[in-house]
Amino acid sequence: EGGCYVSTANLDGETNLKIKYAAASTQSKLCGQVSDAESDTSADGQHAAEQDPMPLLDRTVAGLGTLGGAVRAEAPQKSIHNFTGTIRVG
């Protein structure tokens, strides 16, 4: 859960997609508690649709409005191999 495939061909020339994962804190803030049985049956026997009628993608998009944070990055540099930055979410 929380993964996506990213193309880095413009950065490193590799054409294979790489999988990247969301930080657990960000994912839980956007999606709430996502069970392993999001599409199956939970421990109490309920289907995910019975627990929360809103689909996971819709819950995630709705959560974007509640997500705050800041990005701090260094000024542009000549080197493309080093970068210093911080993202704060919360």
N, C-alpha and C positions, 0 to 999 in steps of 0.2 A: 504494500500500500504506500501511496505517496511518491511513487516513482514516475519518471518520464524519460523519454529518449531525447538526447540532445546531439545535434550535429556540431562538431567542432572543426569542420574542414577548413573554414576560413582562418582559424587560429593555428592549427597544427598540421594541416594537410591530410589528416586521416579521414577517410570517408566512412568508416564504421560509426554507427550511432553509439553513443555512450549513455548508460543509464545513470541518472542523477536522482537523488531522493531529497524530499523536503525535510527540513529539521522537524523532529517530533513535536516540539513546542509550537511551531507554526502550524503544523498539520492539525494538532488537536484544537488550536484556537479557531481555525477555519472550519473544521469538519465536526467538532465535538468528539465525543468518544465513539470511534469507529470500531465496531466489533469485527472479529474474524468472520462472522456470519452475516456480513452486510447483505449478501445476496442469498444466504441459506437460512438455516434455522438457528436461533440462539439457544443458550443453555436452558431457558425456561420453556422452550418449545414454540415460541412465537416466531413468525417470519419477520424479517427486517421491515417489510412494508407495514406490518401491524404495529411495530414499535414506533416508527417515525414515518409518516406518510410522505414526507418530502424526500425526493431522491438525493443521494449523496452529492452529486454535482450541484444541484440547486442549493443545498445547505452550504456548500463551500462558497458559491458565488454570493449568497446572502451574507455570509460571514465576512466578506471583504470589507463591507462598510463598517464593521466593528474593529477592524485591524488597524492599529496605529503604529507608528515607528519613525525611524530616522535613518538616513544613509549618510555616512561620512566617508569621503574619499579624498585621496591626495590629488594634487593638481596633475594634469597630463605630463607624462615623462616620455623621453625618447625610447626607453627600453620597454618592449612589450612583454618581457619575461618576468617582470616584478611589478607588483601592485599592492598597495596598502589601503585597506578600507574596512569599514565596520558597518554592519546592518543591525539595528536594534528594533526588535518587534515586541509590542506589548501594550 
